[in-house]
Amino acid sequence: MAQPFNPVEGVDWGTKLPGYWITYHFADPVGDDMDPVTQLHGISFNPEAWSTYQKAQAGLAFQTFSDITNLQFAEASSDASILVLAQGTFLDNLSVLGAFGAPHTGDVSGQGVFNTAGPSWSDTPGQALEQGGYGFDTLIHELGHGLGLAHPHDTGGGNSPIFPGVTDPFDSSGYFDLKQSIYTMMSYVDGWATAPEGVSPDKAHGFVGTPMAFDIAALQQKYGANMEHRTGDDTYLLPDVNASGTFYACIWDAGGTDTLAYAGTRDTTIDLRPASLEYAVGGGGYMSHALGVFGGFTIAHGVVIENATGGAGNDTLTGNDVDNHLQGGAGNDVLMGFGGNNRLDGGVGIDTAAYLQSRAGYSVDVVDGLFQVRALAGGSSDTLVQVEQLRFTEGTLLTRAATDDGLSVGGLYRGLLGRSAEADGFRFWTEHAETADVGSVARSMVNSSEFANGLGNATTQDFVAGLYGNLLSRSAEAGGLQFWMDALEAGLDRGTAALGFIASNEFREQHFAGLFGDLSTLGDVWTAA
């Protein structure tokens, strides 16, 4: 039986640098006595000195590797350093952005060069060499080679398998679209090519600004994981604008209780599931981002982010296997716990707790006034706050139906109109009952043409018998029938009589206890998906 493909092996050149203390040197045309035309990696170029700004950006690039591994980098004055970085105007191979020799590749090992005339380079703050710019993406990509990473579209040093489904270095993302830069910075498919926004049109922002999930896993196998990085309670805030400093990143967080949050008004997706490292959907993680923004976060394998907070838009928040607190905020949000014992807080709007199985796979109860949804397999449980709907594979349940006002409105539909409520009508009258009173709902139904053409035309005896059948699912006993007939003939209006039935223990025990049980009894709270 064939073994499943390992994408981490697909970005591993197969070699690594010696030790964890790595020196690097910026090649200088004068100080290093470089020829006016220099050759490296078969590329002829006019060497140029590194500016203070460019050196600082390279230092920031090195820091992204120290954040995730045990590697430590220090600048040295000698070109005998482990890594040497040159730059200049390429005289041939003009479309090449840079090149870097992987460890143990002969004379070019640890030698890198960057094309200052290409679209990925700059000496101006706020442009392509800022983190998230096309130039910074080029920096960390080439340094990845220097540390022992390979392209996912070639065999690297001969031991790196090509990602399945890849047919072209630039235009093919492979199966499951995993050969994109948001999953590995070693890809030639820039940024998040399959995003709703596509690839950033501005070289100054919207590209990858850190090693991504497959890169992190491969580098940590070589150099160990930095378990001192981000050990406190951290909040990762999703970018809200397209500007310098907006980029895609993969979170490496070694501990604490952490939150992935958004504070704007855009519709947002926040997904707390880490990369599985499988060659499948989710192998490189799941992108959290605000719609329309060229930036966001995935989460590295083995990292736990506990909480998510949405903004004012219509957000989709997905948890992971631990106990999560998902807060939707304003807007019509969808919250999905995905395991653990979670608190799902919808906030303002019509919010939905979504489940991936049939209603029969869960128990639904009300505990201390809050809904609790428990998976019968595995036992994970969600506590719902301000969540108006429960979505299962066969449809959506309206949670207001189990409130006092909701039960009353559903009962009025059944008792007076002889039918189940439609979803929009149920929401409208429940909101009315919550802001006014349920008696006004009863009066409105009694005054409706639908009631007039139905039970409104019935005799007093037939009307009472109808309430017994519609609300209690039984025939009237003689004493009860006479009691209600006498009350109606003495002036009690028919809407108030229906509310009397709805207030009875018999109605509430019967309907509340079975409210989320048999789908055939859910007509007043169930609407097709």
C-alpha positions as CSV (number, residue, x, y, z in Angstrom):
1,M,0.0,0.0,0.0
2,A,1.4,3.4,-1.0
3,Q,2.3,5.7,1.8
4,P,0.6,9.1,1.9
5,F,2.5,12.0,0.6
6,N,4.3,14.1,3.2
7,P,4.4,17.8,2.2
8,V,7.0,18.6,4.8
9,E,9.4,16.3,2.9
10,G,8.4,18.2,-0.3
11,V,10.0,21.4,1.0
12,D,13.1,19.8,2.6
13,W,16.3,20.0,0.6
14,G,17.7,17.3,2.8
15,T,20.7,19.2,4.3
16,K,21.2,21.7,7.2
17,L,23.7,24.2,8.6
18,P,26.1,23.1,11.3
19,G,25.0,24.1,14.8
20,Y,22.6,26.8,15.9
21,W,24.8,30.0,15.9
22,I,24.8,31.3,12.4
23,T,26.9,34.3,11.2
24,Y,26.0,36.3,8.2
25,H,27.8,38.9,6.2
26,F,26.6,41.6,3.7
27,A,29.0,41.5,0.8
28,D,30.5,44.9,0.1
29,P,31.9,45.8,-3.4
30,V,34.7,47.9,-1.8
31,G,35.5,46.2,1.5
32,D,35.4,42.7,0.0
33,D,37.2,43.9,-3.1
34,M,34.6,42.5,-5.5
35,D,35.0,42.7,-9.2
36,P,32.8,45.2,-11.1
37,V,31.1,42.3,-12.7
38,T,30.7,39.3,-10.4
39,Q,29.3,35.8,-11.0
40,L,27.3,33.8,-8.6
41,H,25.0,30.9,-9.3
42,G,25.8,31.4,-12.9
43,I,24.4,35.0,-12.7
44,S,26.4,38.0,-13.8
45,F,25.7,41.1,-11.7
46,N,27.1,44.5,-10.8
47,P,27.5,44.3,-7.0
48,E,26.1,47.1,-4.8
49,A,26.5,47.9,-1.2
50,W,23.7,47.2,1.3
51,S,22.1,50.3,2.8
52,T,21.3,50.6,6.5
53,Y,17.6,50.1,5.7
54,Q,18.2,47.0,3.6
55,K,20.4,45.4,6.3
56,A,17.6,46.1,8.8
57,Q,15.1,44.3,6.7
58,A,17.4,41.4,6.2
59,G,17.8,41.3,10.0
60,L,14.0,41.2,10.4
61,A,13.9,38.3,7.9
62,F,16.5,36.4,10.0
63,Q,14.4,37.1,13.1
64,T,11.4,35.3,11.6
65,F,13.5,32.1,11.6
66,S,14.8,32.6,15.2
67,D,11.1,33.0,16.3
68,I,10.3,29.5,15.2
69,T,13.6,27.6,15.7
70,N,16.6,27.5,18.0
71,L,18.7,29.3,15.4
72,Q,20.4,32.5,16.4
73,F,21.9,34.9,13.8
74,A,24.6,37.5,14.1
75,E,26.1,39.8,11.5
76,A,29.8,39.5,11.0
77,S,32.4,41.6,9.1
78,S,34.1,38.7,7.3
79,D,33.0,37.1,4.0
80,A,34.0,33.8,5.7
81,S,30.7,33.8,7.5
82,I,28.4,30.9,7.2
83,L,25.9,32.9,5.1
84,V,27.0,35.7,2.7
85,L,24.4,38.0,1.1
86,A,25.2,40.0,-2.0
87,Q,23.0,42.2,-4.1
88,G,23.3,44.0,-7.4
89,T,21.9,44.7,-10.8
90,F,21.6,41.4,-12.8
91,L,23.1,41.5,-16.2
92,D,21.6,38.3,-17.4
93,N,18.8,36.1,-16.1
94,L,17.0,39.4,-15.7
95,S,13.7,37.8,-14.5
96,V,15.4,36.0,-11.6
97,L,14.8,37.7,-8.3
98,G,17.5,36.0,-6.3
99,A,19.4,32.8,-5.7
100,F,20.9,31.1,-2.6
101,G,23.0,28.0,-2.1
102,A,21.6,25.3,0.2
103,P,23.9,23.7,2.8
104,H,26.5,21.3,1.3
105,T,26.1,22.4,-2.3
106,G,29.8,23.1,-2.9
107,D,31.3,26.6,-3.4
108,V,27.8,28.3,-3.6
109,S,26.7,26.8,-0.2
110,G,25.5,29.7,1.9
111,Q,26.1,32.2,-0.9
112,G,23.1,34.4,-1.8
113,V,22.5,37.2,-4.3
114,F,19.5,39.4,-4.9
115,N,18.5,41.4,-8.0
116,T,18.2,45.1,-7.1
117,A,16.7,45.8,-10.5
118,G,13.8,43.4,-10.1
119,P,10.3,44.1,-8.9
120,S,11.0,42.5,-5.6
121,W,13.7,44.9,-4.4
122,S,13.7,48.4,-2.9
123,D,15.8,50.8,-0.8
124,T,12.8,52.9,0.2
125,P,10.8,52.3,3.4
126,G,7.2,51.4,2.8
127,Q,7.9,49.6,-0.4
128,A,8.6,46.0,-1.5
129,L,11.2,45.3,1.1
130,E,8.8,45.9,4.0
131,Q,7.6,42.7,5.7
132,G,4.7,41.6,3.6
133,G,6.1,43.1,0.4
134,Y,7.3,41.2,-2.6
135,G,10.9,41.8,-1.7
136,F,10.6,40.6,1.8
137,D,8.9,37.5,0.5
138,T,11.9,37.0,-1.8
139,L,14.3,37.5,1.2
140,I,12.8,34.8,3.4
141,H,12.3,32.4,0.4
142,E,16.0,32.6,-0.6
143,L,17.2,32.4,3.1
144,G,15.0,29.3,3.3
145,H,17.2,27.8,0.6
146,G,20.2,28.8,2.6
147,L,18.8,27.0,5.7
148,G,18.1,23.8,3.7
149,L,14.6,24.2,2.2
150,A,13.6,23.3,-1.4
151,H,10.9,24.3,-3.8
152,P,7.7,22.2,-3.7
153,H,7.8,22.0,-7.5
154,D,11.3,20.4,-7.9
155,T,13.5,17.8,-6.2
156,G,15.9,20.2,-4.6
157,G,19.1,18.4,-3.8
158,G,17.6,15.2,-5.2
159,N,15.7,14.0,-2.2
160,S,12.8,16.5,-2.2
161,P,9.6,15.0,-3.8
162,I,7.5,17.2,-5.9
163,F,4.0,18.0,-4.6
164,P,1.4,15.7,-6.3
165,G,-0.6,17.5,-8.9
166,V,2.0,20.2,-9.6
167,T,2.5,20.6,-13.4
168,D,4.1,24.0,-13.5
169,P,6.3,26.0,-11.1
170,F,4.3,29.2,-11.4
171,D,0.8,28.3,-12.5
172,S,0.0,25.1,-10.7
173,S,-1.0,24.8,-7.0
174,G,-1.2,21.0,-6.9
175,Y,-3.9,18.9,-5.3
176,F,-5.8,20.7,-2.6
177,D,-4.1,24.0,-3.7
178,L,-1.4,23.4,-1.1
179,K,1.5,24.7,-3.3
180,Q,0.7,28.3,-2.5
181,S,2.9,30.7,-0.6
182,I,0.4,30.9,2.3
183,Y,1.3,27.3,3.0
184,T,5.0,27.4,2.0
185,M,7.1,30.4,1.3
186,M,9.2,28.2,-1.0
187,S,6.4,28.1,-3.6
188,Y,6.4,30.2,-6.8
189,V,2.6,30.6,-6.5
190,D,2.6,34.0,-4.8
191,G,0.5,34.9,-1.8
192,W,-3.0,33.4,-1.6
193,A,-3.7,32.9,-5.3
194,T,-7.1,31.1,-4.7
195,A,-8.4,33.7,-2.2
196,P,-11.5,35.7,-3.0
197,E,-9.2,38.7,-3.6
198,G,-6.6,36.8,-5.6
199,V,-3.0,38.0,-5.4
200,S,-2.1,41.5,-4.2
201,P,-1.7,44.0,-7.1
202,D,0.7,46.1,-5.0
203,K,4.3,44.8,-4.5
204,A,4.5,46.7,-1.2
205,H,2.1,44.5,0.7
206,G,-0.1,41.5,0.7
207,F,2.5,38.8,0.3
208,V,4.0,36.2,2.8
209,G,5.8,37.8,5.7
210,T,7.0,34.7,7.6
211,P,7.8,31.1,7.1
212,M,4.5,29.2,6.7
213,A,3.2,26.0,8.1
214,F,5.2,23.5,6.0
215,D,8.3,25.6,6.2
216,I,8.1,25.8,10.0
217,A,7.7,22.1,10.3
218,A,10.7,21.3,8.1
219,L,12.9,23.9,9.8
220,Q,11.9,22.7,13.3
221,Q,12.8,19.2,12.3
222,K,16.3,20.5,11.4
223,Y,16.9,23.0,14.1
224,G,14.4,22.4,16.9
225,A,11.4,24.4,17.9
226,N,11.7,27.7,19.8
227,M,9.6,26.9,22.9
228,E,10.3,30.3,24.4
229,H,8.5,32.3,21.7
230,R,5.1,33.8,22.7
231,T,4.5,31.9,25.9
232,G,2.2,34.5,27.4
233,D,-1.5,35.4,26.7
234,D,-1.2,36.9,23.2
235,T,-3.8,38.5,20.9
236,Y,-3.3,38.3,17.2
237,L,-5.2,41.0,15.4
238,L,-6.2,40.5,11.8
239,P,-5.3,43.3,9.4
240,D,-8.1,45.5,8.3
241,V,-6.5,47.6,5.6
242,N,-4.4,47.1,2.5
243,A,-1.2,49.0,3.2
244,S,2.5,48.6,4.0
245,G,2.8,46.0,6.8
246,T,-0.2,43.9,5.7
247,F,0.8,40.4,5.0
248,Y,0.1,36.7,5.4
249,A,1.8,35.0,8.4
250,C,1.8,31.7,10.2
251,I,1.4,31.8,14.0
252,W,4.0,30.0,16.0
253,D,3.0,30.3,19.7
254,A,4.6,28.2,22.4
255,G,2.0,28.7,25.2
256,G,-0.5,30.9,27.1
257,T,-4.1,31.5,26.5
258,D,-4.3,33.2,23.2
259,T,-6.9,35.0,21.0
260,L,-7.2,35.5,17.3
261,A,-9.3,38.7,16.8
262,Y,-10.7,41.2,14.4
263,A,-11.8,44.7,15.3
264,G,-13.2,46.1,12.0
265,T,-16.5,46.0,10.1
266,R,-15.6,43.6,7.2
267,D,-17.0,40.1,7.0
268,T,-14.4,37.9,8.6
269,T,-13.3,34.3,8.7
270,I,-11.4,33.2,11.8
271,D,-10.4,29.5,12.0
272,L,-8.5,28.2,15.1
273,R,-7.6,24.8,13.6
274,P,-3.8,24.3,13.2
275,A,-2.1,22.9,10.1
276,S,-2.4,19.1,10.1
277,L,0.7,18.7,7.8
278,E,-1.2,16.1,5.8
279,Y,-1.5,16.4,2.0
280,A,-5.2,17.3,2.3
281,V,-7.4,20.2,2.9
282,G,-6.1,21.9,6.1
283,G,-2.6,20.4,5.7
284,G,-1.1,23.8,5.6
285,G,-3.6,25.4,8.0
286,Y,-6.7,27.4,7.5
287,M,-6.6,31.1,6.6
288,S,-8.2,33.6,8.9
289,H,-8.8,36.9,7.2
290,A,-11.1,39.9,6.7
291,L,-12.8,39.9,3.3
292,G,-11.0,42.2,0.9
293,V,-7.7,42.4,2.8
294,F,-4.5,40.8,1.4
295,G,-3.3,39.5,4.7
296,G,-4.2,37.1,7.6
297,F,-3.0,34.2,9.7
298,T,-2.7,30.4,9.5
299,I,-1.7,28.5,12.6
300,A,1.3,26.2,12.7
301,H,1.1,22.5,13.5
302,G,1.1,21.9,17.2
303,V,0.0,25.4,18.1
304,V,-3.1,26.0,20.2
305,I,-5.0,29.3,19.9
306,E,-7.9,29.1,22.3
307,N,-10.2,32.0,21.5
308,A,-11.6,34.0,18.6
309,T,-13.3,37.4,18.5
310,G,-15.1,38.7,15.5
311,G,-15.9,42.2,14.5
312,A,-19.0,44.1,13.3
313,G,-19.5,42.2,10.0
314,N,-21.0,38.8,9.3
315,D,-18.3,36.5,10.6
316,T,-17.6,32.8,10.5
317,L,-15.7,31.6,13.6
318,T,-14.4,28.0,13.8
319,G,-12.8,26.5,16.9
320,N,-10.5,23.5,17.4
321,D,-10.2,20.5,19.6
322,V,-9.7,22.4,22.9
323,D,-12.1,24.5,24.9
324,N,-12.8,27.6,22.9
325,H,-14.5,30.9,23.5
326,L,-15.9,32.2,20.2
327,Q,-17.4,35.7,20.2
328,G,-19.2,36.8,17.1
329,G,-19.8,40.5,18.0
330,A,-22.2,42.4,15.8
331,G,-23.5,41.0,12.5
332,N,-25.1,37.7,11.6
333,D,-22.3,35.3,12.6
334,V,-21.8,31.5,12.2
335,L,-20.0,29.8,15.1
336,M,-18.6,26.3,15.0
337,G,-17.0,24.7,18.1
338,F,-15.4,21.6,16.5
339,G,-14.7,19.7,19.7
340,G,-13.9,20.7,23.3
341,N,-16.3,22.3,25.7
342,N,-16.9,25.7,24.1
343,R,-18.7,28.9,24.8
344,L,-20.3,30.3,21.7
345,D,-21.3,33.9,22.1
346,G,-23.1,35.3,19.1
347,G,-23.6,38.9,20.2
348,V,-25.8,41.2,18.3
349,G,-27.6,39.9,15.2
350,I,-29.1,36.6,14.1
351,D,-26.3,34.2,14.9
352,T,-26.0,30.5,14.2
353,A,-24.2,27.6,15.9
354,A,-23.4,25.2,13.1
355,Y,-22.9,21.4,13.4
356,L,-21.6,19.0,10.8
357,Q,-24.0,16.1,11.7
358,S,-27.6,15.3,11.9
359,R,-29.7,16.6,14.8
360,A,-29.8,13.0,16.0
361,G,-26.1,13.2,16.8
362,Y,-26.6,15.8,19.6
363,S,-28.5,16.4,22.8
364,V,-29.9,19.9,23.3
365,D,-30.8,21.2,26.7
366,V,-31.3,24.5,28.6
367,V,-29.2,24.8,31.7
368,D,-29.4,28.0,33.8
369,G,-31.2,29.7,31.0
370,L,-28.5,28.9,28.4
371,F,-28.6,26.3,25.6
372,Q,-26.2,23.4,25.8
373,V,-25.5,21.3,22.7
374,R,-23.6,18.1,23.4
375,A,-22.3,15.7,20.8
376,L,-23.4,12.2,21.6
377,A,-20.2,10.8,20.2
378,G,-17.2,12.1,22.0
379,G,-19.1,14.2,24.5
380,S,-17.9,17.7,23.5
381,S,-20.4,20.4,24.6
382,D,-21.2,24.0,23.5
383,T,-22.8,26.5,25.8
384,L,-24.7,29.1,23.6
385,V,-25.1,32.8,24.5
386,Q,-27.2,35.1,22.2
387,V,-27.3,32.4,19.5
388,E,-30.6,32.4,17.6
389,Q,-30.2,29.4,15.4
390,L,-28.8,25.8,15.5
391,R,-27.8,24.5,12.1
392,F,-27.7,20.7,11.5
393,T,-27.3,18.8,8.3
394,E,-31.1,18.6,7.8
395,G,-32.0,22.2,8.6
396,T,-31.9,25.1,11.1
397,L,-33.5,25.2,14.5
398,L,-34.6,28.6,15.9
399,T,-33.5,28.7,19.5
400,R,-36.0,31.4,20.5
401,A,-38.6,28.7,20.4
402,A,-37.5,27.5,23.8
403,T,-37.8,30.8,25.5
404,D,-41.0,31.7,27.3
405,D,-41.9,34.2,24.6
406,G,-40.9,31.8,21.8
407,L,-43.0,29.0,23.3
408,S,-45.9,31.3,23.5
409,V,-45.6,32.5,20.0
410,G,-45.2,29.0,18.6
411,G,-48.2,27.9,20.7
412,L,-50.4,30.8,19.4
413,Y,-49.6,29.8,15.8
414,R,-50.6,26.2,16.6
415,G,-53.6,27.0,18.8
416,L,-55.2,29.9,16.9
417,L,-54.1,29.3,13.3
418,G,-53.8,25.5,13.5
419,R,-50.4,25.4,11.8
420,S,-46.7,25.8,12.5
421,A,-45.0,29.1,12.2
422,E,-42.8,30.0,9.2
423,A,-39.3,31.1,10.2
424,D,-39.7,34.8,9.3
425,G,-43.1,35.1,11.0
426,F,-41.8,33.3,14.1
427,R,-38.8,35.7,14.4
428,F,-41.0,38.8,13.8
429,W,-43.6,37.9,16.4
430,T,-41.1,36.6,19.0
431,E,-39.2,39.9,18.7
432,H,-42.5,41.7,19.1
433,A,-43.4,39.7,22.2
434,E,-39.9,40.4,23.7
435,T,-40.2,44.2,23.2
436,A,-44.0,44.5,23.9
437,D,-46.0,41.6,25.3
438,V,-47.3,38.3,24.1
439,G,-50.9,39.4,24.7
440,S,-50.5,41.9,21.8
441,V,-49.4,39.0,19.6
442,A,-52.5,37.0,20.5
443,R,-54.7,40.0,19.7
444,S,-53.1,40.5,16.4
445,M,-53.6,36.9,15.4
446,V,-57.2,36.9,16.6
447,N,-57.8,40.0,14.3
448,S,-56.1,38.3,11.3
449,S,-58.1,37.1,8.3
450,E,-56.4,33.7,8.6
451,F,-57.9,33.3,12.1
452,A,-61.3,34.7,10.9
453,N,-61.4,32.1,8.1
454,G,-60.5,29.3,10.5
455,L,-61.2,28.9,14.2
456,G,-62.6,32.4,14.4
457,N,-65.7,31.0,12.7
458,A,-66.0,28.0,15.0
459,T,-68.6,27.7,17.7
460,T,-67.4,28.2,21.3
461,Q,-67.4,24.5,21.9
462,D,-65.6,23.7,18.7
463,F,-63.1,26.5,19.4
464,V,-62.2,25.0,22.8
465,A,-62.0,21.6,21.3
466,G,-59.6,22.9,18.7
467,L,-57.4,24.4,21.4
468,Y,-57.2,21.0,23.2
469,G,-56.3,19.3,20.0
470,N,-53.9,21.8,18.7
471,L,-52.1,22.6,21.9
472,L,-52.4,19.5,24.1
473,S,-52.8,16.9,21.4
474,R,-55.9,15.3,23.1
475,S,-59.6,15.6,23.5
476,A,-61.1,17.8,26.1
477,E,-62.4,16.3,29.3
478,A,-65.9,17.4,30.2
479,G,-64.9,19.6,33.1
480,G,-62.2,21.4,31.2
481,L,-64.4,21.9,28.2
482,Q,-67.2,23.4,30.3
483,F,-64.8,25.7,32.2
484,W,-63.4,27.3,29.0
485,M,-66.8,27.5,27.3
486,D,-68.1,29.4,30.4
487,A,-65.2,31.7,30.5
488,L,-65.5,32.6,26.8
489,E,-69.2,33.1,27.0
490,A,-68.6,35.4,30.0
491,G,-66.4,37.7,27.8
492,L,-62.9,36.1,27.8
493,D,-61.4,36.8,24.3
494,R,-60.2,33.8,22.3
495,G,-56.5,35.0,22.2
496,T,-56.4,35.1,26.0
497,A,-57.9,31.7,26.2
498,A,-55.2,30.3,23.9
499,L,-52.6,31.9,26.2
500,G,-54.2,30.2,29.2
501,F,-53.6,26.8,27.5
502,I,-50.0,27.8,26.6
503,A,-49.3,28.8,30.3
504,S,-50.4,25.4,31.6
505,N,-47.9,23.0,33.0
506,E,-49.3,20.3,30.6
507,F,-48.5,22.4,27.5
508,R,-45.1,23.4,28.7
509,E,-44.0,20.0,29.9
510,Q,-45.2,18.4,26.7
511,H,-43.8,20.9,24.3
512,F,-40.6,22.0,26.1
513,A,-39.5,18.5,26.9
514,G,-40.0,17.4,23.3
515,L,-39.0,20.6,21.6
516,F,-35.6,19.4,20.4
517,G,-36.4,15.7,20.2
518,D,-38.5,14.4,17.3
519,L,-38.2,16.5,14.2
520,S,-41.8,15.8,13.4
521,T,-42.8,18.0,16.5
522,L,-40.6,20.9,15.4
523,G,-42.8,22.6,12.9
524,D,-42.9,25.9,14.8
525,V,-39.1,26.1,15.1
526,W,-37.7,24.2,12.2
527,T,-37.0,25.6,8.8
528,A,-35.4,23.9,5.8
529,A,-31.7,24.6,5.3
